[in-house]
């Protein structure tokens, strides 16, 4: 068997294994979701010296593009972290920061302040609900 034939057989084998994996074995949790075509825009505020997100609960449908515009009213930094979607952004004082992601899985996920910011830091949490 020539080298070229072996190479072609190897490439065919790789492509076939990839197809078998994606078709039969890929876990639901990491399968790509179809985009819904909708964009959900949410205005959120980190209230001055209150260590709260307003609103603290946000909702989207799976496949939605979510844009959260967060205004930090404080004179110090906060962070906005949503581990389920690998997001962690710094929020500078008296500024709006836009966080964009695709709500690619259903469930209830917690977001929180990721920058040690004072008395209420550990209570500065909120919830993202992604519905079917
Ligand atoms: Cu904090």
Boltz pocket constraint, residues with backbone or C-beta under 6 A from the ligand:
constraints:
  - pocket:
      binder: B
      contacts: [[A, 77], [A, 78], [A, 79], [A, 113], [A, 114], [A, 115], [A, 116], [A, 117], [A, 118], [A, 120], [A, 121], [A, 122], [A, 124]]
      max_distance: 6.0
